[in-house]
Structures are given as C-alpha cells and as structure tokens.
Amino acid sequence: MEFYITPTTCIFSRFLKVSWYDSSEQDALNLQQEMSEEQKNSMQIVYDAKQIDRFKGQVVNGYLEISSDASITSFGFVDHWKLTSLKIVDCPNLSLERAPKLLTSLTITECGLKSTKGIDKAKLLKHLSLRNNSLSDLEDLDKLTALEELDLSFNQLYQIDLVSALIKLKSLNLRRNNLIVVKPVEALKELKSLEIDENMIQDLECVKQLDNFDWEMISQQKAKRI
C-alpha cells in the first residue's frame, strides 16, 4: 500500500519507495490523517533523505542558503551536515519545528512565518534574523538565551514581552511592526543597538536604564523624542 502525497513531500510506502504524485492539498491532508505515527515518521525519513541528496553540493564551510523552494517544510534534513549557519529565503511552507540544534546563525526571511514556535531547539543561536515575515507570536523565543543579535523587523508584532529573557542581546531590530511600547528592553543590560523606526512608540524612558546603550546607534527618528 502506498500513500500519495503532494509534491512538497514524498510518498510513503511499505518499502520506503520515493516517488512523486500531483495530488491536491486536500487529498494530502486526508491521507495524512489516515496514517499511523509510524507511517508518518517513515515518510519524514524518506523526505529528509531526498532533501539531503538535493543540497549536498551546496554546503560550504558549514553554511547553506536555500531560496524560493516550496518543498522545504522542515529542518529535519539540515542536521545531516552539522551546519552552523543557514539562510532560507522565500520558502512559504517552512515550519520552525525541528530547528537545527547546532546552528549559531540563522536567517529566515520572506517565508510568511506567523509564529516562532519550535525555535527553542536551536539553543546555540547567537545571530537570528526573522525579518520580513508575518510574525505576531514570539512563542519559544525566550529560550534562546545565547542570542546576541536579533532582527524582527518588518513583521506584525504588537508586543515583545518574551524578548526580556534574552539578556545577552547586543543588537535588536524592531523596525516596522505594530509596537506601542518597548518596556521589555529595559532588562537587556548588554543592549547597544536598537532600531524602532516605523512603529507607534512614544515613550523610550525604559531605554535610559541601559548603561551600555550606544545612543548614536538608535534611529534618529525616535531619538529626537527622548
């Protein structure tokens, strides 16, 4: 018996045969609901193996860049190369579940991400850019306590409460969101650079509490209000 899935995944069969079938998204969802957990796990193994074969020639010095690829849905295949740096652009079906554990630098842009759920697996990250997505939820982001640089610009954030746990942050970009207050940054004692243009922020009193803050690095638009 074989389960035919959309082109963004692979077909699971009893013999782990990989082939492709142009079915509708609804057909794929219906079939996946009928699968046992064992079948789903086996399907993922085959999918990961196929992705490993696809990108094996593109990894250079622990770095991989992937762009404009709707078939990328997870990070499962990435751990094969023990990457330390990864950039993903315009992969609209990507989920942050199973984020690579060894990464120290990760850029995901123009992928339509709405949440950071699952990003906590990448605990070694020092540099994270999630600019130009559709983020409104920062779930699990507070677990990335090694972060030094964080770019959340061009998203749909209304609050950044979980950012207060990232006490090693030196650079934070919040440009063009829906923020009214940035009070959580007062906990970021190592912060030197803060970008907050194109928000609705009026009060920056909390920033005055930061001893290491470099005022020349803050956007001029907001610095004039202090």
Secondary structure, DSSP 4 states (H G I P E B T S, - for coil): -EE---TTS--EETT---------HHHHHHHHHHS-HHHHHHHHHHHHHHHHHHHTTS-BTTEEEEES-TT---STTGGGGT-SEEEEES-TT---TT--SS-SEEEEESS---B-TTGGG-TT-SEEE--SS---B-TTGGG-TT-SEEE--SS--S--GGGGG-TT--EEE--SS--S--GGGGG-TT--EEE--SS-----GGGGG-TT--GGGS-HHHHTT-
